[in-house]
Structure formats: C-alpha cells, structure tokens
Amino acid sequence: LLGSIKERKEEFDKTEIYLEKALKIKGDDPVILNYYGYTLIATGRNVDKGIELVNRALKLDPENTSYLDSLAWGYFKKGELQKALEIQEKVYEKENDNAVIVYHLAEIYYKLGKKDDAIKLFKKTKELLQKTKDVSPWERREIESRLRSLGIL
C-alpha cells in the first residue's frame, strides 16, 4: 500500500524501497511483482529489471492480461517492437476497454508505422481515459500529453 501511495505521488525511489520490502515479506506475490515491474518499465527507471519482475509474476499467473501488458510495454521500451506487438494484440483481444492497454497498442502501432490503426486506438484511449479514474496521475498526464501532441485531445 505504501509503495502504491508513493508511486501515485511520483516518489519513485520510495516506491522501490517499499515494494522491495513487500517482496521480502510476502515472497513472489504476482501482484507486487507486476506492480513493481510495471513501475520500473513505465517510468524508464530500469526496464530490464522491470521485465524480469513481470516475468516472475507471469510464471505464477501466465494468462493475466495486466501482466502481459506490462511485459509488452517493457519490450516496447526496449525497442523490441515485434515481441511487444505479438503480446499486446493478444492482450487487446481479451481486454480492449482498458485505457492503458489500448494506449500501449496504439503506441506500438504508431512506432511500427501503422498510423491509421494507431490513430483509431489513440481516439479510443481518449474516450476510455475520460471514463476511468484507475490510471496513475503521472501516467494520465503522459498519455494526455501524447494525445495532445497528436491533436486528439
């Protein structure tokens, strides 16, 4: 809980400290592993470690769409676009009403040059983002900034 509070306040050094402590106490808890891993990936603090943590979560819950989304985003951040695409399209098939998941696929498409498909998903992201509160404030700002840069917001 303290880790998530610090993450939402953008105190990422403290987030890492609390999540490390939580893993020592609870062991390989997939929720903690993914939360920690995704935070490292999304903030760019340590993408490789983030991917490692997410993979540990996936060993415990291999079909979890949130964990798969985190892994795909890690591959995207590393520039491994085909790996990211393969995973993210499967995630999107199962869960296409999550603003962050839709945004991630849009960014992958955009980077791969599939601009028309990307723009459709960026517009869908905008609609979904307006309906949800379940996005960290810093991540919401990043997504909204990207949508503004594309003239969508």
Residue frames as a rotation matrix with the C-alpha (Angstrom) as fourth column:
LEU 1
0.570 0.821 0.000 0.00
0.821 -0.570 0.000 0.00
0.000 0.000 -1.000 0.00
LEU 2
0.470 -0.455 -0.756 2.78
0.131 -0.811 0.570 2.44
-0.873 -0.367 -0.322 0.88
GLY 3
-0.602 -0.710 0.365 4.52
0.427 0.100 0.899 1.63
-0.675 0.697 0.243 -2.40
SER 4
-0.190 0.610 0.769 1.39
0.961 -0.047 0.274 2.46
0.203 0.791 -0.577 -4.38
ILE 5
0.765 0.422 -0.486 0.86
0.553 -0.818 0.160 5.69
-0.330 -0.391 -0.859 -2.43
LYS 6
0.040 -0.855 -0.518 4.43
0.052 -0.516 0.855 6.77
-0.998 -0.061 0.024 -3.15
GLU 7
-0.624 -0.220 0.750 4.06
0.706 0.252 0.662 5.79
-0.334 0.942 -0.002 -6.83
ARG 8
0.310 0.839 0.447 0.96
0.931 -0.364 0.037 7.95
0.194 0.405 -0.894 -7.20
LYS 9
0.846 -0.079 -0.527 2.88
0.167 -0.900 0.402 10.83
-0.506 -0.428 -0.749 -5.60
GLU 10
0.840 -0.541 0.037 5.72
0.001 -0.066 -0.998 10.21
0.543 0.838 -0.055 -8.07
GLU 11
0.358 -0.736 0.574 8.15
-0.915 -0.154 0.373 9.40
-0.187 -0.659 -0.729 -5.26
PHE 12
0.739 0.074 -0.670 9.63
-0.449 0.795 -0.408 6.53
0.502 0.602 0.621 -7.23
ASP 13
-0.418 -0.905 -0.085 12.73
-0.451 0.287 -0.845 5.99
0.789 -0.315 -0.528 -5.06
LYS 14
-0.594 0.279 0.754 10.46
-0.754 0.134 -0.643 5.41
-0.281 -0.951 0.131 -2.08
THR 15
0.541 0.791 -0.286 8.13
-0.840 0.492 -0.229 3.28
-0.041 0.364 0.930 -4.20
GLU 16
0.230 -0.548 -0.804 11.01
-0.381 0.710 -0.593 0.92
0.896 0.443 -0.045 -4.95
ILE 17
-0.754 -0.541 0.372 12.03
-0.521 0.150 -0.840 0.73
0.399 -0.828 -0.395 -1.29
TYR 18
-0.236 0.752 0.616 8.52
-0.844 0.156 -0.514 -0.20
-0.482 -0.640 0.598 -0.16
LEU 19
0.689 0.512 -0.513 7.95
-0.712 0.612 -0.344 -2.70
0.138 0.602 0.786 -2.95
GLU 20
-0.196 -0.828 -0.526 11.30
-0.409 0.556 -0.723 -4.39
0.891 0.074 -0.448 -2.25
LYS 21
-0.789 -0.045 0.613 10.27
-0.612 0.137 -0.778 -4.69
-0.049 -0.989 -0.136 1.40
ALA 22
0.231 0.963 0.141 6.88
-0.896 0.267 -0.354 -6.09
-0.379 -0.044 0.924 0.41
LEU 23
0.495 -0.107 -0.862 8.54
-0.558 0.722 -0.410 -8.78
0.666 0.684 0.297 -1.72
LYS 24
-0.639 -0.767 -0.059 10.81
-0.399 0.397 -0.827 -9.74
0.657 -0.505 -0.560 1.18
ILE 25
-0.601 0.493 0.630 7.79
-0.688 0.083 -0.721 -10.11
-0.407 -0.866 0.289 3.44
LYS 26
0.367 0.924 0.107 5.33
-0.667 0.342 -0.662 -11.74
-0.648 0.172 0.742 1.02
GLY 27
-0.323 -0.522 0.789 7.72
0.263 0.752 0.605 -13.55
-0.909 0.403 -0.106 -1.33
ASP 28
-0.992 -0.113 0.062 6.88
0.083 -0.184 0.979 -13.80
-0.099 0.976 0.192 -5.00
ASP 29
-0.095 0.982 -0.162 3.44
0.402 -0.112 -0.909 -12.24
-0.911 -0.151 -0.384 -4.91
PRO 30
-0.327 -0.100 0.940 2.43
0.942 0.048 0.333 -11.74
-0.078 0.994 0.079 -8.56
VAL 31
0.737 0.639 0.220 0.52
0.648 -0.761 0.041 -8.51
0.193 0.112 -0.975 -7.87
ILE 32
0.701 -0.550 -0.453 3.54
-0.019 -0.650 0.759 -6.93
-0.712 -0.524 -0.467 -6.19
LEU 33
-0.248 -0.838 0.485 5.94
0.536 0.299 0.790 -8.28
-0.807 0.456 0.375 -8.81
ASN 34
-0.028 0.298 0.954 3.89
0.985 -0.155 0.077 -6.83
0.171 0.942 -0.289 -11.66
TYR 35
0.909 0.406 -0.098 3.21
0.417 -0.883 0.214 -3.51
0.000 -0.235 -0.972 -9.93
TYR 36
0.410 -0.853 -0.323 6.89
-0.001 -0.355 0.935 -3.05
-0.912 -0.383 -0.146 -9.20
GLY 37
-0.355 -0.580 0.734 7.95
0.692 0.365 0.623 -4.27
-0.629 0.729 0.271 -12.64
TYR 38
0.295 0.553 0.779 5.49
0.927 -0.363 -0.093 -2.07
0.231 0.750 -0.620 -14.50
THR 39
0.924 0.016 -0.382 6.51
0.175 -0.906 0.385 0.97
-0.340 -0.423 -0.840 -12.46
LEU 40
0.006 -0.998 -0.068 10.16
0.121 -0.067 0.990 0.40
-0.993 -0.014 0.121 -13.37
ILE 41
-0.388 -0.088 0.917 9.23
0.877 0.270 0.397 -0.07
-0.283 0.959 -0.028 -17.03
ALA 42
0.496 0.744 0.448 6.75
0.847 -0.528 -0.061 2.79
0.191 0.410 -0.892 -17.39
THR 43
0.905 -0.196 -0.378 9.00
0.003 -0.885 0.466 5.31
-0.426 -0.423 -0.800 -15.66
GLY 44
0.754 -0.651 -0.085 12.06
-0.073 0.045 -0.996 4.08
0.653 0.758 -0.014 -17.55
ARG 45
0.601 -0.516 0.611 13.93
-0.791 -0.272 0.548 3.63
-0.116 -0.812 -0.571 -14.27
ASN 46
-0.563 -0.761 0.323 15.08
-0.662 0.649 0.375 0.07
-0.495 -0.002 -0.869 -15.02
VAL 47
0.238 0.732 -0.639 13.32
-0.969 0.227 -0.100 -1.63
0.072 0.643 0.763 -17.92
ASP 48
-0.290 -0.414 -0.863 15.37
-0.428 0.863 -0.270 -4.83
0.856 0.291 -0.427 -17.75
LYS 49
-0.997 -0.040 0.060 14.68
-0.070 0.373 -0.925 -5.35
0.015 -0.927 -0.375 -14.05
GLY 50
-0.323 0.946 -0.028 11.02
-0.806 -0.290 -0.516 -4.49
-0.496 -0.144 0.856 -14.68
ILE 51
0.161 0.335 -0.928 10.77
-0.835 0.547 0.053 -7.18
0.526 0.767 0.368 -17.35
GLU 52
-0.708 -0.489 -0.509 12.43
-0.133 0.801 -0.584 -9.68
0.693 -0.346 -0.633 -15.01
LEU 53
-0.878 0.416 0.238 9.91
-0.279 -0.040 -0.959 -8.92
-0.389 -0.909 0.151 -12.26
VAL 54
0.014 0.925 -0.381 6.95
-0.959 -0.095 -0.268 -9.12
-0.284 0.369 0.885 -14.64
ASN 55
-0.119 -0.121 -0.985 8.20
-0.605 0.796 -0.025 -12.47
0.788 0.593 -0.168 -15.97
ARG 56
-0.974 -0.201 -0.101 8.28
-0.030 0.564 -0.825 -13.76
0.223 -0.801 -0.555 -12.39
ALA 57
-0.472 0.877 0.092 4.65
-0.597 -0.241 -0.765 -12.66
-0.649 -0.416 0.637 -11.99
LEU 58
0.132 0.530 -0.838 3.73
-0.981 0.192 -0.033 -14.36
0.143 0.826 0.545 -15.26
LYS 59
-0.707 -0.402 -0.582 5.21
-0.311 0.915 -0.255 -17.66
0.635 0.001 -0.772 -14.08
LEU 60
-0.927 0.376 0.013 2.63
0.100 0.280 -0.955 -17.55
-0.362 -0.883 -0.297 -11.29
ASP 61
0.119 0.989 -0.092 -0.27
0.223 -0.117 -0.968 -16.28
-0.968 0.095 -0.234 -13.42
PRO 62
-0.678 -0.657 0.330 0.58
0.411 0.033 0.911 -16.74
-0.609 0.754 0.248 -17.13
GLU 63
-0.322 0.628 0.709 -2.74
0.905 -0.016 0.426 -15.56
0.279 0.778 -0.563 -18.59
ASN 64
0.184 0.398 -0.899 -3.09
0.729 -0.669 -0.147 -12.34
-0.659 -0.628 -0.414 -16.61
THR 65
0.515 0.094 0.852 -3.69
0.797 -0.419 -0.435 -9.56
0.316 0.903 -0.291 -19.13
SER 66
0.980 -0.190 0.059 -2.27
-0.198 -0.903 0.380 -6.85
-0.019 -0.384 -0.923 -16.86
TYR 67
0.356 -0.897 0.262 0.99
-0.051 0.261 0.964 -8.74
-0.933 -0.357 0.048 -16.51
LEU 68
0.097 -0.269 0.958 1.15
0.912 0.409 0.023 -9.46
-0.398 0.872 0.285 -20.23
ASP 69
0.855 0.237 0.462 0.50
0.404 -0.862 -0.307 -5.77
0.325 0.449 -0.832 -20.94
SER 70
0.789 -0.612 -0.057 3.39
-0.348 -0.522 0.778 -4.86
-0.506 -0.594 -0.625 -18.64
LEU 71
0.071 -0.782 0.620 5.69
0.399 0.591 0.701 -7.29
-0.914 0.198 0.353 -20.45
ALA 72
0.361 0.128 0.924 4.68
0.932 -0.085 -0.352 -5.95
0.033 0.988 -0.150 -23.86
TRP 73
0.985 0.017 0.171 5.32
0.012 -0.999 0.030 -2.39
0.172 -0.028 -0.985 -22.67
GLY 74
0.486 -0.869 0.099 8.74
-0.159 0.023 0.987 -3.45
-0.860 -0.495 -0.127 -21.45
TYR 75
-0.050 -0.469 0.882 9.59
0.809 0.499 0.310 -4.86
-0.585 0.729 0.355 -24.86
PHE 76
0.711 0.353 0.608 8.26
0.647 -0.666 -0.370 -1.68
0.274 0.657 -0.703 -26.47
LYS 77
0.927 -0.361 -0.099 10.50
-0.252 -0.797 0.548 0.43
-0.277 -0.484 -0.830 -24.24
LYS 78
0.103 -0.930 0.353 13.48
0.029 0.358 0.933 -1.72
-0.994 -0.086 0.064 -25.28
GLY 79
-0.142 -0.108 -0.984 12.61
-0.886 -0.430 0.175 -1.28
-0.442 0.896 -0.035 -28.95
GLU 80
-0.963 -0.102 0.249 11.65
-0.017 0.946 0.324 -4.94
-0.269 0.308 -0.913 -29.41
LEU 81
-0.525 0.797 -0.300 8.54
-0.804 -0.579 -0.131 -3.98
-0.278 0.172 0.945 -31.31
GLN 82
-0.290 0.437 -0.851 7.59
-0.548 0.654 0.522 -7.33
0.785 0.618 0.050 -32.84
LYS 83
-0.748 0.001 -0.664 7.66
0.482 0.688 -0.542 -9.04
0.457 -0.725 -0.515 -29.43
ALA 84
-0.876 0.420 -0.237 5.64
-0.093 -0.630 -0.771 -6.17
-0.473 -0.654 0.591 -27.98
LEU 85
-0.462 0.716 -0.524 3.12
-0.879 -0.289 0.379 -6.33
0.120 0.636 0.763 -30.82
GLU 86
-0.493 0.232 -0.839 2.60
-0.104 0.941 0.321 -10.08
0.864 0.246 -0.440 -30.59
ILE 87
-0.774 0.163 -0.611 1.83
0.627 0.323 -0.709 -9.91
0.082 -0.932 -0.352 -26.88
GLN 88
-0.832 0.410 -0.374 -0.17
-0.160 -0.823 -0.545 -6.66
-0.531 -0.394 0.750 -26.91
GLU 89
-0.544 0.674 -0.499 -2.51
-0.710 -0.053 0.702 -7.74
0.447 0.736 0.508 -29.70
LYS 90
-0.445 0.363 -0.819 -3.42
0.387 0.902 0.191 -10.83
0.808 -0.232 -0.542 -27.67
VAL 91
-0.804 0.133 -0.580 -3.97
0.526 -0.296 -0.797 -8.69
-0.278 -0.946 0.168 -24.60
TYR 92
-0.801 0.486 -0.349 -6.17
-0.545 -0.833 0.092 -6.30
-0.246 0.264 0.933 -26.60
GLU 93
-0.539 0.607 -0.583 -8.29
-0.233 0.558 0.796 -9.20
0.809 0.565 -0.160 -27.89
LYS 94
-0.347 0.348 -0.871 -9.12
0.776 0.628 -0.058 -10.13
0.527 -0.695 -0.488 -24.28
GLU 95
0.141 0.309 -0.941 -9.32
0.849 -0.527 -0.046 -6.66
-0.510 -0.792 -0.337 -22.75
ASN 96
-0.514 -0.326 0.793 -10.00
0.783 -0.556 0.279 -3.74
0.350 0.765 0.541 -25.06
ASP 97
0.546 0.736 0.400 -11.80
0.425 -0.654 0.626 -1.47
0.722 -0.172 -0.670 -22.62
ASN 98
0.540 -0.501 -0.676 -8.74
0.698 -0.182 0.693 -0.53
-0.470 -0.846 0.251 -20.56
ALA 99
0.982 -0.072 -0.176 -7.34
-0.142 -0.892 -0.430 2.89
-0.126 0.447 -0.886 -21.48
VAL 100
0.226 -0.973 0.038 -3.72
-0.719 -0.141 0.680 1.96
-0.657 -0.181 -0.732 -20.76
ILE 101
-0.142 -0.225 0.964 -3.87
0.319 0.911 0.260 -1.32
-0.937 0.344 -0.057 -22.70
VAL 102
0.718 0.467 0.516 -5.44
0.643 -0.158 -0.750 0.45
-0.269 0.870 -0.414 -25.69
TYR 103
0.852 -0.451 -0.266 -2.86
-0.462 -0.886 0.021 3.24
-0.245 0.105 -0.964 -25.45
HIS 104
-0.008 -0.913 0.408 0.01
-0.383 0.380 0.842 0.78
-0.924 -0.150 -0.352 -25.38
LEU 105
0.051 0.077 0.996 -1.21
0.732 0.675 -0.090 -0.95
-0.679 0.734 -0.022 -28.54
ALA 106
0.947 0.311 0.083 -1.70
0.293 -0.723 -0.626 2.44
-0.134 0.617 -0.776 -30.21
GLU 107
0.547 -0.809 -0.213 1.90
-0.661 -0.574 0.482 3.40
-0.513 -0.123 -0.850 -29.46
ILE 108
-0.204 -0.601 0.773 3.21
0.085 0.776 0.625 0.08
-0.975 0.193 -0.107 -30.76
TYR 109
0.438 0.450 0.779 1.23
0.809 0.181 -0.559 0.51
-0.393 0.875 -0.284 -33.99
TYR 110
0.971 -0.048 -0.233 2.43
-0.110 -0.959 -0.262 4.10
-0.211 0.281 -0.936 -34.33
LYS 111
0.193 -0.981 0.032 6.07
-0.607 -0.094 0.789 3.12
-0.771 -0.172 -0.613 -33.91
LEU 112
-0.306 -0.253 0.918 5.63
0.389 0.847 0.362 0.34
-0.869 0.468 -0.161 -36.48
GLY 113
-0.950 -0.108 -0.293 4.23
-0.179 -0.579 0.796 2.83
-0.255 0.808 0.530 -38.99
LYS 114
-0.532 0.843 0.075 0.62
0.766 0.442 0.466 1.65
0.360 0.305 -0.882 -38.77
LYS 115
-0.999 -0.037 0.033 -0.53
0.021 -0.924 -0.382 5.23
0.045 -0.381 0.924 -38.29
ASP 116
-0.373 0.928 0.023 -4.21
-0.544 -0.238 0.805 4.81
0.752 0.288 0.593 -39.26
ASP 117
0.210 0.399 -0.893 -4.69
0.430 0.782 0.450 1.91
0.878 -0.479 -0.007 -36.84
ALA 118
-0.615 -0.545 -0.570 -2.78
0.752 -0.191 -0.630 3.83
0.235 -0.817 0.527 -34.19
ILE 119
-0.900 0.282 0.333 -4.90
-0.290 -0.957 0.029 6.97
0.327 -0.070 0.943 -34.52
LYS 120
0.062 0.958 -0.278 -8.12
-0.258 0.285 0.923 4.96
0.964 0.014 0.265 -34.15
LEU 121
0.211 -0.033 -0.977 -6.77
0.763 0.630 0.144 3.49
0.610 -0.776 0.158 -30.92
PHE 122
-0.871 -0.482 -0.096 -5.49
0.448 -0.700 -0.556 6.83
0.201 -0.527 0.825 -29.65
LYS 123
-0.529 0.761 0.375 -9.04
-0.543 -0.643 0.540 8.18
0.652 0.082 0.754 -30.10
LYS 124
0.390 0.636 -0.666 -10.42
0.125 0.680 0.722 5.17
0.912 -0.365 0.185 -28.25
THR 125
-0.389 -0.621 -0.680 -7.85
0.817 0.108 -0.566 5.79
0.426 -0.776 0.466 -25.50
LYS 126
-0.897 0.074 0.436 -9.18
-0.162 -0.972 -0.169 9.34
0.411 -0.222 0.884 -25.13
GLU 127
0.045 0.999 0.019 -12.74
-0.528 0.007 0.849 8.06
0.848 -0.048 0.528 -24.68
LEU 128
0.394 0.076 -0.916 -11.72
0.494 0.823 0.281 5.39
0.775 -0.563 0.287 -22.19
LEU 129
-0.650 -0.730 -0.212 -9.50
0.607 -0.331 -0.722 7.77
0.457 -0.598 0.659 -20.24
GLN 130
-0.623 0.485 0.614 -12.45
-0.485 -0.855 0.184 10.11
0.614 -0.183 0.768 -19.71
LYS 131
0.412 0.880 -0.235 -14.43
-0.423 0.413 0.806 7.24
0.807 -0.233 0.542 -18.14
THR 132
0.532 -0.257 -0.807 -11.83
0.598 0.788 0.144 5.94
0.599 -0.559 0.573 -15.68
LYS 133
0.783 -0.340 0.520 -10.09
-0.583 -0.694 0.423 7.12
0.217 -0.634 -0.742 -12.55
ASP 134
0.845 -0.364 0.391 -7.91
0.046 0.779 0.625 3.99
-0.532 -0.510 0.675 -12.39
VAL 135
0.515 -0.768 0.382 -4.81
0.626 0.032 -0.779 5.49
0.585 0.640 0.497 -14.01
SER 136
0.035 -0.592 -0.805 -1.95
0.923 -0.291 0.254 6.96
-0.384 -0.751 0.536 -12.01
PRO 137
0.759 0.319 -0.567 -1.89
0.188 -0.942 -0.278 10.75
-0.623 0.104 -0.775 -12.23
TRP 138
-0.101 -0.887 -0.451 1.62
-0.455 -0.362 0.813 10.81
-0.884 0.288 -0.367 -13.75
GLU 139
-0.726 -0.131 0.675 0.70
0.428 0.682 0.593 8.19
-0.538 0.719 -0.439 -16.35
ARG 140
0.370 0.912 0.176 -2.54
0.816 -0.229 -0.531 10.01
-0.444 0.340 -0.829 -17.19
ARG 141
0.537 -0.229 -0.812 -0.53
-0.227 -0.966 0.122 13.21
-0.813 0.119 -0.570 -17.76
GLU 142
-0.576 -0.817 0.032 1.87
-0.242 0.208 0.948 11.36
-0.781 0.538 -0.317 -20.07
ILE 143
-0.458 0.486 0.745 -0.95
0.802 0.587 0.110 9.83
-0.383 0.648 -0.658 -22.09
GLU 144
0.618 0.747 -0.244 -2.84
0.591 -0.646 -0.482 13.12
-0.518 0.154 -0.841 -22.31
SER 145
0.153 -0.667 -0.729 0.31
-0.373 -0.722 0.583 14.90
-0.915 0.183 -0.359 -23.39
ARG 146
-0.800 -0.430 0.419 0.81
0.150 0.533 0.833 12.36
-0.582 0.729 -0.362 -26.16
LEU 147
-0.041 0.874 0.484 -2.82
0.943 0.194 -0.269 12.69
-0.329 0.446 -0.833 -27.27
ARG 148
0.648 0.220 -0.729 -2.44
0.129 -0.975 -0.180 16.49
-0.751 0.023 -0.660 -27.34
SER 149
-0.323 -0.874 -0.364 0.73
-0.343 -0.250 0.906 16.20
-0.882 0.417 -0.219 -29.44
LEU 150
-0.825 0.085 0.559 -1.29
0.485 0.614 0.623 14.19
-0.290 0.785 -0.547 -31.97
GLY 151
-0.853 0.522 0.002 -4.18
-0.481 -0.788 0.384 16.72
0.203 0.327 0.923 -31.94
ILE 152
-0.446 0.686 -0.575 -6.56
0.355 0.726 0.590 14.20
0.822 0.059 -0.567 -30.40
LEU 153
0.069 0.419 -0.905 -7.06
0.998 -0.032 0.062 15.93
-0.004 -0.907 -0.420 -27.08
